[in-house]
Amino acid sequence: MDPTRAVLVGCGGISKAWLDAIAPLPDVQIVGLVDLVRSNAEERAAQYGLQGALIETDLERALGALQPEVVFNCTVPGAHRSVALASLAHGCHVLGEKPLADSLDAAREMVSAAEQAGRILAVIQNRRYAEPISRVRAMVRTGSLGPLTTVNSDFYLGAHFGGFRDHMEHVLLLDMAIHSFDQARFITGADPVAVYCREWNPAGSWYDHDASAVAIFEMTGGLVYTYRGSWCSEGMNTSWECDWRLVGINGSLLWDGADGIHGEVVAARGGFTSELAPLLPPTVELHGRRAGHAGVIDEFLHCVRHGGTPQTAAADNIKSLAMVLGAIESAGLGKRVEIHI
């Protein structure tokens, strides 16, 4: 099989994670690099030995000249829609950075365009492609905890990025919480119904806009999911994957976002507190699957070549985006809002 021809759009910092994941793949050929700043694309070409790739500042020119099968969209959120629509119009499959779009209307337009073009449009939600979260999800699926009633996640990091994030509105919710919200959907299998959110920028913040938030989501099946987070919290950092508590009718589970997974289930009822027994997480075989960006890219390319739908397809991921945008709307209005996909 000939290598899949791909164009990478947006050669900023995040593109390194993509190119690191793509570099070991002999069946992918980066035939073009596009960036508004030509030197960014030239730098990536030099770093990754892509001297044969076309360097362009205009996506339409690159697509017309190269006719690639795949576009990797590594641009900033505000450009996701235009890059995806242009690429789909040229018959390309598209895998893009999160979030899917910066508005629900834009996301709907992108999903519709992909359906009409008969092409895959998917999003990098790299938290799904890791062994620990697969173990947590598998534990929930066994039913040992019983139906889930409450899920809580905490995210606290003092993240000094510099660059565009320092000036970005809703920086925590729009750029980061999408991961946590998608994790909640992935683990529980529940989808959003409504949300109440409070967003603020704490004293001492190095961000221009709100970098902290608390959100309470009503989910399908009566589940309540709460999110507490900050990107300007110094000390006692959580993992990037959050600290989690999952509460079911028959037990609870704690997960530190890494390898720390601890659960207890009811062994006997009748006293003031129930008698509890440890619940050990099951072993999950990844069968050689890579984690993170690499795992998403691998599954996307497999579906491009052999058919199928990646689990981060835009038609599903729009539900995670709706949680983000619903939280932002609620914070702006100061009241509970219903979430409509």
C-alpha positions in Angstrom: 0.0 0.0 0.0 1.4 3.4 -0.9 2.0 5.8 1.9 -0.9 8.1 2.9 -0.1 11.6 1.7 -0.7 14.2 4.4 -0.5 18.0 4.8 0.1 19.4 8.3 -1.4 22.9 8.9 -0.2 25.0 11.7 3.5 24.6 12.6 3.4 26.0 16.1 4.4 24.3 19.3 1.7 21.6 19.3 2.8 20.4 15.9 5.9 18.8 17.5 3.7 16.3 19.3 2.0 15.4 16.0 5.2 15.1 14.1 6.8 13.1 16.9 3.9 10.6 16.6 4.0 10.5 12.8 7.8 10.2 12.4 8.0 6.4 13.1 5.2 5.6 10.7 6.6 4.4 7.3 3.1 4.5 5.7 2.6 8.2 6.2 4.3 10.9 4.0 4.1 14.5 5.0 4.0 16.1 1.6 3.2 19.7 2.8 3.6 22.0 5.7 1.4 25.1 5.9 1.7 28.0 8.3 0.9 31.7 8.1 4.5 32.3 9.2 6.6 30.6 6.5 9.7 30.3 8.8 7.6 28.1 11.3 7.0 25.6 8.5 10.6 25.7 7.3 11.8 25.1 10.9 9.6 22.0 11.3 10.7 20.7 7.9 14.3 21.0 9.0 13.7 19.4 12.4 12.0 16.4 11.0 13.9 15.8 7.8 11.0 16.9 5.6 13.0 18.8 3.0 10.9 17.3 0.2 7.7 18.7 1.6 6.0 21.8 0.0 6.3 24.8 2.3 3.2 27.1 2.0 1.5 30.0 3.7 -1.8 29.4 1.9 -3.8 26.2 2.5 -5.9 26.4 -0.7 -2.7 26.6 -2.8 -1.2 23.7 -0.9 -4.3 21.5 -1.3 -4.6 22.3 -5.0 -1.0 21.5 -5.7 -0.7 18.4 -3.6 -4.1 16.7 -3.5 -3.4 14.9 -0.2 -5.6 12.3 1.3 -5.3 13.6 4.9 -5.0 17.0 6.6 -3.7 17.3 10.1 -5.1 20.5 11.5 -2.8 21.9 14.2 -4.0 25.5 14.1 -5.4 27.6 16.9 -9.1 27.0 17.8 -10.4 30.0 15.9 -9.0 28.5 12.6 -10.3 25.0 13.0 -13.5 25.6 11.1 -12.0 27.2 8.1 -9.2 24.7 7.8 -11.5 21.7 8.1 -14.1 23.0 5.6 -11.4 23.8 3.0 -9.8 20.4 3.5 -13.1 18.5 3.3 -14.0 20.4 0.2 -10.8 19.1 -1.4 -11.8 15.5 -0.5 -9.5 15.1 2.4 -10.0 13.3 5.7 -9.2 15.6 8.6 -7.8 15.1 12.1 -7.7 18.3 14.1 -6.5 19.6 17.5 -9.1 20.0 20.2 -11.4 21.7 20.6 -13.4 20.8 17.5 -14.4 24.4 17.0 -14.9 27.6 18.9 -18.7 27.6 18.6 -21.4 25.0 18.4 -22.7 26.4 15.1 -19.2 26.0 13.6 -19.0 22.5 14.9 -22.4 21.6 13.4 -21.3 23.0 10.1 -18.1 21.0 10.2 -19.9 17.7 11.1 -22.4 18.3 8.3 -19.6 19.0 5.8 -17.8 15.8 6.7 -21.0 13.8 6.3 -21.8 15.4 2.9 -18.2 14.8 1.7 -18.2 11.2 2.9 -14.9 11.9 4.8 -13.7 11.4 8.3 -13.5 14.4 10.6 -12.0 13.6 14.0 -10.4 15.4 17.0 -7.3 14.8 19.1 -8.7 13.7 22.4 -5.6 12.0 23.5 -6.6 11.3 27.1 -8.8 8.4 25.8 -5.7 6.5 24.5 -4.0 5.6 27.7 -3.9 2.4 29.8 -5.1 3.9 33.2 -8.3 5.5 31.9 -9.0 2.3 30.0 -8.8 0.4 33.3 -11.1 2.9 35.0 -13.6 2.6 32.2 -13.4 -1.2 32.2 -14.1 -1.2 36.0 -17.2 0.9 35.5 -18.3 -1.4 32.7 -18.1 -4.5 34.9 -21.0 -3.1 37.0 -19.2 -3.7 40.3 -19.8 -0.1 41.4 -23.5 -0.3 40.4 -25.0 2.5 38.5 -23.0 5.7 38.9 -24.7 8.6 40.7 -21.8 11.1 41.1 -18.5 11.8 39.4 -16.1 14.5 40.5 -12.9 15.7 38.9 -10.3 18.2 40.1 -7.7 19.9 37.9 -5.2 22.2 39.5 -1.9 23.3 37.8 0.2 26.5 37.8 0.8 26.5 34.1 3.0 29.3 32.8 2.7 28.9 29.0 3.4 32.3 27.6 2.1 32.9 24.2 -1.5 33.0 23.0 -3.0 31.2 26.0 -2.0 34.1 28.3 -4.4 36.3 26.4 -7.1 33.8 25.5 -10.7 34.2 26.8 -12.1 31.2 28.7 -8.6 29.7 28.6 -9.2 26.9 31.0 -12.7 25.9 29.8 -12.1 26.2 26.1 -8.5 25.0 25.8 -8.2 22.5 28.7 -11.5 21.4 30.2 -12.5 19.8 26.9 -10.2 17.0 27.9 -11.7 16.5 31.3 -15.3 16.7 30.0 -14.5 14.2 27.3 -12.9 11.9 29.9 -16.1 12.1 31.9 -18.2 11.0 28.9 -15.7 8.3 28.0 -15.6 6.8 31.5 -19.3 7.0 32.3 -21.0 6.6 28.9 -23.2 9.5 29.9 -23.9 12.7 27.9 -24.7 16.2 29.0 -28.1 17.6 29.8 -27.6 20.9 31.6 -24.8 22.8 33.4 -24.3 25.5 36.0 -20.8 27.1 35.9 -18.9 29.8 37.7 -15.8 31.2 36.0 -13.3 33.7 37.4 -9.7 34.9 37.3 -8.1 34.7 40.8 -6.0 37.4 42.3 -2.4 37.0 41.2 -3.3 35.3 37.9 -0.9 35.7 35.1 -3.7 35.2 32.6 -5.7 38.1 31.1 -9.0 36.3 31.4 -10.7 33.7 33.6 -8.4 30.8 34.3 -10.4 29.1 37.1 -13.9 27.4 37.0 -16.3 25.2 38.8 -19.1 23.5 36.9 -21.9 21.1 37.8 -23.3 19.0 35.0 -26.5 17.1 34.9 -25.9 14.0 32.7 -28.1 11.4 31.2 -29.2 8.6 33.5 -29.4 11.1 36.4 -25.7 11.3 36.9 -24.2 14.5 38.3 -20.7 15.4 37.2 -18.7 18.2 38.9 -15.5 19.8 37.6 -13.2 22.1 39.6 -10.2 23.5 37.9 -7.5 26.2 37.7 -4.6 26.9 35.5 -3.1 29.5 37.9 -2.9 27.3 41.1 0.6 27.1 42.5 1.5 24.0 44.5 0.0 20.6 45.0 -0.5 20.0 41.3 -2.9 17.4 40.1 -2.0 15.3 37.1 -3.0 16.7 33.7 -5.7 14.0 33.7 -7.4 15.3 36.9 -8.0 13.6 40.3 -11.3 11.6 40.1 -13.9 10.2 42.4 -16.6 7.9 41.0 -19.5 7.1 43.2 -21.9 4.2 42.4 -24.8 2.6 44.3 -22.5 -0.3 45.4 -19.2 1.4 45.9 -16.7 4.1 45.0 -13.5 4.5 43.0 -10.6 7.0 43.3 -8.3 7.7 40.4 -5.3 10.1 40.5 -5.2 10.4 36.7 -2.1 8.2 36.5 -1.6 4.7 37.8 -3.3 5.2 41.2 -6.6 3.5 41.0 -8.4 2.4 44.2 -11.9 1.1 44.7 -14.2 -0.3 47.4 -17.5 -2.0 47.1 -20.1 -3.0 49.7 -19.5 -6.5 51.1 -22.3 -6.3 53.7 -24.9 -3.8 54.7 -26.7 -3.2 58.0 -24.4 -1.2 60.2 -23.9 2.6 60.5 -21.5 2.2 57.6 -21.4 -0.8 55.3 -18.7 -3.4 55.4 -16.4 -2.8 52.4 -14.1 -4.9 50.3 -11.4 -3.7 47.9 -12.1 -3.6 44.3 -9.1 -4.3 42.1 -9.0 -2.7 38.6 -9.0 -5.2 35.8 -6.0 -5.7 33.5 -6.5 -4.0 30.1 -4.6 -5.3 27.1 -3.8 -2.5 24.7 -2.4 -5.0 22.1 0.5 -2.7 21.1 -1.7 0.4 20.8 0.3 3.6 21.3 -0.9 6.2 23.8 -1.6 9.9 23.6 -1.5 11.7 20.2 0.0 8.6 18.6 -2.9 6.5 19.6 -5.4 8.9 18.1 -3.4 9.3 14.9 -3.0 5.5 14.5 -6.8 4.8 14.9 -7.6 7.7 12.5 -5.3 6.4 9.8 -6.6 2.9 10.2 -10.1 4.1 9.6 -9.0 6.2 6.6 -7.4 3.1 5.0 -9.7 0.3 6.1 -13.1 2.0 6.9 -14.7 2.4 10.3 -15.3 5.3 12.6 -12.6 6.6 15.1 -13.9 7.0 18.7 -13.0 10.7 18.5 -15.1 11.4 15.4 -16.5 14.9 15.4 -20.1 13.6 15.3 -19.5 12.3 18.8 -17.0 14.8 20.1 -19.4 17.6 19.5 -21.1 16.5 22.7 -17.9 17.2 24.7 -17.6 20.5 23.0 -21.2 21.3 23.9 -20.2 20.8 27.6 -17.5 23.4 27.2 -19.6 25.9 25.4 -22.6 25.3 27.8 -20.3 26.0 30.7 -19.1 29.2 29.2 -22.7 30.3 28.4 -23.7 29.5 32.0 -20.8 31.4 33.5 -21.7 34.4 31.3 -25.4 34.3 32.2 -24.9 33.3 35.9 -27.5 30.6 35.7 -28.2 27.0 34.8 -28.4 26.3 31.0 -29.7 23.3 29.1 -27.3 21.8 26.6 -28.6 21.1 23.1 -26.3 19.4 20.6 
